[in-house]
């Protein structure tokens, strides 16, 4: 029994990037150039005697119950690995790429599955549906890595753009993106900028409100 790369890629898409073929005693061969973003599970594949040339695996490889003669002949995926018109591996996720283009300072990798795309600034990666969503996610990751100390000393009366305020609130309080967005949607009017003082007056009873107030001493 043999599988094509296309068949195996479809199986991985359904299983979050992993490939589970355990117990497939009729499997005799895997296609060359196979790339598995997650776990490759071949336990009990008694008719499979060797790993294919060019095999690449992102997570674990299970070979118990096989007679594979070359168990170490595979490459481990590294974050940021990209093969044009094939795949990009980022944040532990393998995305099969249909198209790639540059947009300003960002690389946008369009996945073969609708809304399964990747954006990168060269250091950070974000999985997204739209380019704009990925750029926002990267901005949040950058801010999160800098930590809450970056906001110490801010004037509570200076206007701050809404997206930056959302990022600041989430980093200081640990609030999730969905909860923050739902709160904003509940407002009768949404402005482009807010001061910290304004936000403090709006968030009574919301998740992280007391933490946010305490951080700025108001």
KARA-V796521 format. One record per run of one state. SS is the DSSP state (A for helix, B for strand, O for the rest). FROM is the first residue (numbers start at 1). TO is the last residue. If there is no record, write none. Layout:
ss=SS from=FROM to=TO
ss=SS from=FROM to=TO
This chain:
ss=O from=1 to=1
ss=B from=2 to=2
ss=O from=3 to=4
ss=A from=5 to=14
ss=O from=15 to=18
ss=B from=19 to=20
ss=O from=21 to=28
ss=B from=29 to=29
ss=O from=30 to=34
ss=B from=35 to=36
ss=O from=37 to=39
ss=B from=40 to=41
ss=O from=42 to=55
ss=B from=56 to=57
ss=O from=58 to=60
ss=B from=61 to=62
ss=O from=63 to=74
ss=B from=75 to=76
ss=O from=77 to=81
ss=B from=82 to=83
ss=O from=84 to=86
ss=B from=87 to=90
ss=O from=91 to=92
ss=B from=93 to=103
ss=O from=104 to=105
ss=B from=106 to=111
ss=O from=112 to=116
ss=B from=117 to=120
ss=O from=121 to=124
ss=B from=125 to=128
ss=O from=129 to=130
ss=A from=131 to=146
ss=O from=147 to=147
ss=A from=148 to=151
ss=O from=152 to=159
ss=B from=160 to=161
ss=A from=162 to=173
ss=O from=174 to=176
ss=A from=177 to=185
ss=O from=186 to=192
ss=B from=193 to=194
ss=O from=195 to=195
ss=A from=196 to=202
ss=O from=203 to=208
ss=A from=209 to=216
ss=O from=217 to=218
